[in-house]
Amino acid sequence: MVEKIFLSFYEQLEERKIELLFPEPINDQQIIADKLMLTQVIQNIVQNILRYAHSEAVISYRNEENYLIFTVKNDIKPDSKVAVEKVLFRFYTESPADRTRNLVD
């Protein structure tokens, strides 16, 4: 599912010359989650990569006890000024042009 969502953004990633590095496949893992919400989260991650990544994003998975840990790392464009303490806010964006709602602390 994750790879399928990332690949749906293939043309945009290619335009921005962002290389995706996926891990070796691990055994199929069952995830109990709301499919729509999980899809939205992954799409948001891809959109953030498109917005802030310079040239690559590395996607990885690992099993830890009864959990599947999903990690995404990317380099940052030289001109990006990301306020790290705010990136998890629901409507946070660094570009004033992208703002459609105000942040609420």
N, CA, C and O atoms as a DFTB+ gen file, in Angstrom:
420 C
 N C O
     1  1       0.824      -1.198       0.000
     2  2       0.000       0.000       0.000
     3  2       0.866       1.259       0.000
     4  3       0.595       2.197      -0.750
     5  1       1.907       1.285       0.838
     6  2       2.772       2.468       0.939
     7  2       3.438       2.754      -0.396
     8  3       3.425       3.889      -0.875
     9  1       4.019       1.724      -0.994
    10  2       4.700       1.908      -2.276
    11  2       3.732       2.386      -3.342
    12  3       4.075       3.242      -4.158
    13  1       2.524       1.838      -3.339
    14  2       1.511       2.220      -4.327
    15  2       1.174       3.708      -4.207
    16  3       1.043       4.393      -5.221
    17  1       1.035       4.208      -2.991
    18  2       0.732       5.624      -2.790
    19  2       1.903       6.489      -3.246
    20  3       1.715       7.485      -3.945
    21  1       3.117       6.101      -2.845
    22  2       4.293       6.863      -3.272
    23  2       4.388       6.893      -4.791
    24  3       4.674       7.939      -5.375
    25  1       4.151       5.760      -5.431
    26  2       4.268       5.690      -6.886
    27  2       3.179       6.477      -7.600
    28  3       3.348       6.848      -8.761
    29  1       2.069       6.737      -6.927
    30  2       1.028       7.570      -7.540
    31  2       1.508       9.024      -7.698
    32  3       0.905       9.803      -8.436
    33  1       2.590       9.379      -7.003
    34  2       3.189      10.711      -7.108
    35  2       4.454      10.683      -7.971
    36  3       5.237      11.633      -7.955
    37  1       4.651       9.609      -8.716
    38  2       5.883       9.399      -9.470
    39  2       6.249      10.582     -10.366
    40  3       7.390      11.044     -10.342
    41  1       5.299      11.073     -11.153
    42  2       5.593      12.170     -12.090
    43  2       6.046      13.421     -11.354
    44  3       6.989      14.085     -11.785
    45  1       5.393      13.746     -10.263
    46  2       5.777      14.937      -9.491
    47  2       7.164      14.776      -8.882
    48  3       7.953      15.721      -8.866
    49  1       7.461      13.585      -8.383
    50  2       8.781      13.324      -7.816
    51  2       9.854      13.406      -8.901
    52  3      10.939      13.941      -8.669
    53  1       9.551      12.879     -10.077
    54  2      10.490      12.945     -11.200
    55  2      10.740      14.397     -11.621
    56  3      11.882      14.784     -11.871
    57  1       9.679      15.191     -11.697
    58  2       9.816      16.607     -12.077
    59  2      10.759      17.349     -11.140
    60  3      11.538      18.200     -11.569
    61  1      10.678      17.015      -9.862
    62  2      11.514      17.691      -8.856
    63  2      12.846      16.973      -8.639
    64  3      13.644      17.368      -7.788
    65  1      13.078      15.909      -9.423
    66  2      14.316      15.129      -9.351
    67  2      14.584      14.596      -7.938
    68  3      15.698      14.673      -7.420
    69  1      13.524      14.057      -7.340
    70  2      13.631      13.465      -6.008
    71  2      13.631      11.945      -6.158
    72  3      12.680      11.358      -6.674
    73  1      14.706      11.328      -5.701
    74  2      14.844       9.878      -5.785
    75  2      14.261       9.241      -4.530
    76  3      14.559       9.662      -3.412
    77  1      13.426       8.219      -4.726
    78  2      12.871       7.460      -3.608
    79  2      13.669       6.182      -3.438
    80  3      13.917       5.459      -4.403
    81  1      14.067       5.910      -2.212
    82  2      14.795       4.684      -1.895
    83  2      13.922       3.854      -0.965
    84  3      13.675       4.230       0.181
    85  1      13.457       2.710      -1.484
    86  2      12.627       1.811      -0.691
    87  2      13.474       0.685      -0.145
    88  3      14.477       0.311      -0.753
    89  1      13.085       0.137       1.001
    90  2      13.835      -0.977       1.591
    91  2      13.560      -2.267       0.842
    92  3      12.664      -2.355       0.001
    93  1      14.356      -3.252       1.176
    94  2      14.050      -4.596       0.698
    95  2      12.685      -4.962       1.277
    96  3      12.385      -4.619       2.421
    97  1      11.866      -5.647       0.504
    98  2      10.545      -6.018       1.029
    99  2      10.679      -6.913       2.263
   100  3      11.547      -7.783       2.331
   101  1       9.812      -6.677       3.217
   102  2       9.747      -7.566       4.366
   103  2       8.497      -8.421       4.200
   104  3       7.634      -8.119       3.377
   105  1       8.408      -9.474       4.975
   106  2       7.225     -10.329       4.879
   107  2       5.980      -9.476       5.024
   108  3       5.957      -8.500       5.773
   109  1       4.943      -9.863       4.289
   110  2       3.688      -9.115       4.370
   111  2       3.274      -8.942       5.823
   112  3       3.236      -9.894       6.603
   113  1       2.972      -7.724       6.150
   114  2       2.542      -7.399       7.505
   115  2       1.105      -6.915       7.455
   116  3       0.739      -6.132       6.579
   117  1       0.310      -7.367       8.368
   118  2      -1.065      -6.909       8.493
   119  2      -1.075      -5.679       9.403
   120  3      -0.503      -5.697      10.493
   121  1      -1.723      -4.627       8.947
   122  2      -1.855      -3.418       9.756
   123  2      -3.335      -3.200      10.002
   124  3      -4.141      -3.190       9.071
   125  1      -3.677      -3.026      11.258
   126  2      -5.060      -2.741      11.606
   127  2      -5.180      -1.231      11.731
   128  3      -4.691      -0.631      12.688
   129  1      -5.844      -0.624      10.741
   130  2      -5.977       0.826      10.721
   131  2      -7.123       1.204       9.798
   132  3      -7.573       0.403       8.978
   133  1      -7.579       2.418       9.943
   134  2      -8.562       2.975       9.027
   135  2      -7.843       3.237       7.706
   136  3      -6.942       4.074       7.653
   137  1      -8.222       2.544       6.652
   138  2      -7.513       2.629       5.372
   139  2      -7.504       4.055       4.823
   140  3      -6.479       4.520       4.326
   141  1      -8.621       4.742       4.910
   142  2      -8.711       6.118       4.409
   143  2      -7.773       7.045       5.177
   144  3      -7.056       7.845       4.577
   145  1      -7.779       6.936       6.493
   146  2      -6.927       7.803       7.318
   147  2      -5.444       7.489       7.087
   148  3      -4.625       8.403       6.995
   149  1      -5.102       6.216       6.994
   150  2      -3.717       5.831       6.743
   151  2      -3.267       6.336       5.372
   152  3      -2.136       6.799       5.221
   153  1      -4.134       6.248       4.394
   154  2      -3.832       6.767       3.057
   155  2      -3.575       8.268       3.120
   156  3      -2.628       8.760       2.505
   157  1      -4.406       8.996       3.854
   158  2      -4.226      10.449       3.984
   159  2      -2.899      10.792       4.655
   160  3      -2.227      11.740       4.249
   161  1      -2.522      10.037       5.666
   162  2      -1.251      10.277       6.356
   163  2      -0.083      10.073       5.397
   164  3       0.831      10.896       5.342
   165  1      -0.113       8.984       4.648
   166  2       0.983       8.700       3.721
   167  2       1.014       9.732       2.599
   168  3       2.095      10.164       2.198
   169  1      -0.141      10.136       2.086
   170  2      -0.183      11.182       1.061
   171  2       0.400      12.492       1.596
   172  3       1.107      13.199       0.878
   173  1       0.106      12.805       2.841
   174  2       0.653      14.014       3.461
   175  2       2.176      13.935       3.546
   176  3       2.867      14.927       3.315
   177  1       2.689      12.768       3.873
   178  2       4.147      12.574       3.937
   179  2       4.765      12.808       2.557
   180  3       5.791      13.477       2.436
   181  1       4.133      12.252       1.520
   182  2       4.653      12.438       0.164
   183  2       4.596      13.914      -0.217
   184  3       5.538      14.430      -0.816
   185  1       3.520      14.591       0.118
   186  2       3.403      16.020      -0.192
   187  2       4.477      16.826       0.528
   188  3       5.004      17.789      -0.030
   189  1       4.804      16.448       1.749
   190  2       5.883      17.125       2.473
   191  2       7.235      16.866       1.812
   192  3       8.081      17.758       1.754
   193  1       7.436      15.659       1.321
   194  2       8.666      15.358       0.590
   195  2       8.747      16.241      -0.649
   196  3       9.796      16.820      -0.933
   197  1       7.647      16.347      -1.384
   198  2       7.626      17.192      -2.577
   199  2       7.898      18.655      -2.235
   200  3       8.542      19.369      -3.004
   201  1       7.415      19.085      -1.103
   202  2       7.554      20.484      -0.698
   203  2       8.956      20.795      -0.169
   204  3       9.493      21.866      -0.453
   205  1       9.555      19.880       0.595
   206  2      10.769      20.212       1.335
   207  2      12.030      19.430       0.950
   208  3      13.138      19.879       1.245
   209  1      11.885      18.273       0.300
   210  2      13.066      17.459      -0.009
   211  2      13.902      18.088      -1.110
   212  3      13.380      18.725      -2.026
   213  1      15.205      17.896      -1.001
   214  2      16.125      18.423      -2.005
   215  2      16.322      17.434      -3.150
   216  3      16.106      17.781      -4.311
   217  1      16.734      16.194      -2.829
   218  2      17.025      15.257      -3.912
   219  2      16.681      13.800      -3.618
   220  3      16.647      12.980      -4.536
   221  1      16.427      13.464      -2.353
   222  2      16.100      12.064      -2.077
   223  2      15.282      11.906      -0.805
   224  3      15.296      12.748       0.094
   225  1      14.570      10.786      -0.774
   226  2      13.819      10.385       0.409
   227  2      14.044       8.894       0.598
   228  3      13.986       8.123      -0.360
   229  1      14.301       8.492       1.833
   230  2      14.569       7.093       2.157
   231  2      13.418       6.583       3.021
   232  3      13.124       7.129       4.084
   233  1      12.784       5.531       2.539
   234  2      11.664       4.931       3.251
   235  2      12.159       3.620       3.845
   236  3      12.807       2.827       3.161
   237  1      11.852       3.394       5.118
   238  2      12.288       2.140       5.740
   239  2      11.205       1.604       6.670
   240  3      10.343       2.342       7.146
   241  1      11.276       0.307       6.911
   242  2      10.368      -0.405       7.815
   243  2      11.215      -1.278       8.721
   244  3      12.295      -1.732       8.344
   245  1      10.713      -1.499       9.903
   246  2      11.349      -2.488      10.773
   247  2      10.298      -3.015      11.746
   248  3       9.353      -2.317      12.112
   249  1      10.489      -4.229      12.139
   250  2       9.618      -4.839      13.141
   251  2      10.216      -4.583      14.509
   252  3      11.418      -4.751      14.716
   253  1       9.378      -4.180      15.430
   254  2       9.811      -3.974      16.806
   255  2       8.703      -4.487      17.706
   256  3       7.642      -3.874      17.831
   257  1       8.971      -5.620      18.328
   258  2       7.975      -6.333      19.127
   259  2       6.755      -6.595      18.263
   260  3       6.876      -7.268      17.240
   261  1       5.594      -6.094      18.630
   262  2       4.376      -6.311      17.841
   263  2       4.049      -5.139      16.925
   264  3       2.911      -5.002      16.477
   265  1       5.030      -4.300      16.645
   266  2       4.795      -3.094      15.861
   267  2       5.628      -3.090      14.581
   268  3       6.739      -3.619      14.537
   269  1       5.070      -2.487      13.561
   270  2       5.798      -2.233      12.334
   271  2       6.121      -0.736      12.339
   272  3       5.214       0.096      12.318
   273  1       7.396      -0.402      12.367
   274  2       7.832       0.993      12.414
   275  2       8.116       1.458      10.988
   276  3       8.906       0.841      10.273
   277  1       7.474       2.539      10.585
   278  2       7.607       3.119       9.254
   279  2       8.345       4.448       9.417
   280  3       7.910       5.319      10.170
   281  1       9.471       4.594       8.702
   282  2      10.300       5.792       8.836
   283  2      10.556       6.386       7.464
   284  3      10.805       5.666       6.497
   285  1      10.491       7.712       7.388
   286  2      10.820       8.431       6.162
   287  2      11.844       9.494       6.520
   288  3      11.641      10.279       7.446
   289  1      12.948       9.514       5.778
   290  2      13.988      10.527       5.968
   291  2      14.247      11.174       4.626
   292  3      14.281      10.495       3.600
   293  1      14.430      12.481       4.627
   294  2      14.787      13.158       3.385
   295  2      15.746      14.298       3.666
   296  3      15.782      14.860       4.761
   297  1      16.528      14.623       2.632
   298  2      17.363      15.806       2.752
   299  2      16.453      17.024       2.555
   300  3      15.316      16.880       2.108
   301  1      16.940      18.199       2.882
   302  2      16.119      19.408       2.826
   303  2      16.705      20.381       1.818
   304  3      17.922      20.531       1.713
   305  1      15.822      21.038       1.082
   306  2      16.261      22.056       0.137
   307  2      17.072      23.104       0.885
   308  3      16.739      23.451       2.018
   309  1      18.134      23.610       0.263
   310  2      18.978      24.610       0.934
   311  2      18.210      25.846       1.396
   312  3      18.573      26.446       2.407
   313  1      17.168      26.234       0.684
   314  2      16.433      27.447       1.038
   315  2      15.240      27.191       1.959
   316  3      14.499      28.120       2.281
   317  1      15.046      25.929       2.390
   318  2      13.918      25.621       3.276
   319  2      14.205      26.091       4.689
   320  3      15.306      25.911       5.210
   321  1      13.201      26.693       5.295
   322  2      13.285      27.115       6.692
   323  2      12.103      26.481       7.405
   324  3      11.038      27.084       7.537
   325  1      12.310      25.271       7.854
   326  2      11.245      24.520       8.498
   327  2      11.352      24.697      10.005
   328  3      12.404      24.448      10.594
   329  1      10.274      25.123      10.616
   330  2      10.236      25.249      12.070
   331  2       9.908      23.860      12.624
   332  3       8.742      23.477      12.717
   333  1      10.936      23.128      12.985
   334  2      10.798      21.730      13.380
   335  2       9.758      21.541      14.477
   336  3       9.010      20.564      14.464
   337  1       9.709      22.458      15.413
   338  2       8.773      22.297      16.525
   339  2       7.318      22.429      16.089
   340  3       6.419      22.115      16.869
   341  1       7.059      22.892      14.848
   342  2       5.681      23.090      14.385
   343  2       5.243      22.118      13.295
   344  3       4.067      22.109      12.931
   345  1       6.137      21.310      12.769
   346  2       5.778      20.487      11.611
   347  2       4.685      19.467      11.892
   348  3       4.042      18.996      10.954
   349  1       4.457      19.118      13.126
   350  2       3.401      18.158      13.433
   351  2       2.046      18.814      13.662
   352  3       1.050      18.118      13.862
   353  1       1.994      20.148      13.637
   354  2       0.713      20.835      13.754
   355  2      -0.103      20.520      12.508
   356  3       0.438      20.452      11.404
   357  1      -1.355      20.335      12.681
   358  2      -2.204      19.845      11.605
   359  2      -2.193      20.722      10.351
   360  3      -2.149      20.186       9.244
   361  1      -2.231      22.033      10.484
   362  2      -2.328      22.901       9.314
   363  2      -1.073      23.725       9.102
   364  3      -1.122      24.762       8.441
   365  1       0.045      23.286       9.646
   366  2       1.295      24.036       9.532
   367  2       1.853      23.983       8.121
   368  3       1.871      22.928       7.486
   369  1       2.308      25.131       7.636
   370  2       3.049      25.206       6.382
   371  2       4.009      26.381       6.479
   372  3       3.709      27.379       7.134
   373  1       5.150      26.266       5.835
   374  2       6.125      27.353       5.837
   375  2       5.787      28.409       4.811
   376  3       6.230      29.550       4.936
   377  1       5.015      28.060       3.799
   378  2       4.698      28.998       2.736
   379  2       3.411      29.745       3.056
   380  3       2.355      29.121       3.162
   381  1       3.472      31.072       3.214
   382  2       2.249      31.828       3.497
   383  2       1.198      31.647       2.402
   384  3       0.003      31.752       2.680
   385  1       1.615      31.379       1.171
   386  2       0.672      31.187       0.075
   387  2      -0.139      29.916       0.247
   388  3      -1.241      29.814      -0.291
   389  1       0.385      28.936       0.992
   390  2      -0.311      27.669       1.197
   391  2      -1.319      27.719       2.344
   392  3      -2.103      26.785       2.516
   393  1      -1.307      28.765       3.107
   394  2      -2.150      28.811       4.311
   395  2      -3.596      29.079       3.960
   396  3      -3.931      30.081       3.329
   397  1      -4.443      28.160       4.383
   398  2      -5.865      28.356       4.196
   399  2      -6.580      28.437       5.544
   400  3      -7.752      28.805       5.622
   401  1      -5.845      28.084       6.605
   402  2      -6.391      28.128       7.961
   403  2      -5.305      28.619       8.906
   404  3      -4.117      28.482       8.613
   405  1      -5.692      29.176      10.010
   406  2      -4.724      29.613      11.010
   407  2      -4.370      28.465      11.932
   408  3      -5.192      27.589      12.200
   409  1      -3.139      28.481      12.414
   410  2      -2.724      27.485      13.399
   411  2      -3.327      27.813      14.753
   412  3      -3.479      28.981      15.113
   413  1      -3.661      26.795      15.482
   414  2      -4.139      26.963      16.838
   415  2      -3.200      26.192      17.739
   416  3      -3.049      24.981      17.579
   417  1      -2.566      26.865      18.682
   418  2      -1.656      26.183      19.619
   419  2      -2.427      25.541      20.736
   420  3      -1.834      24.923      21.620
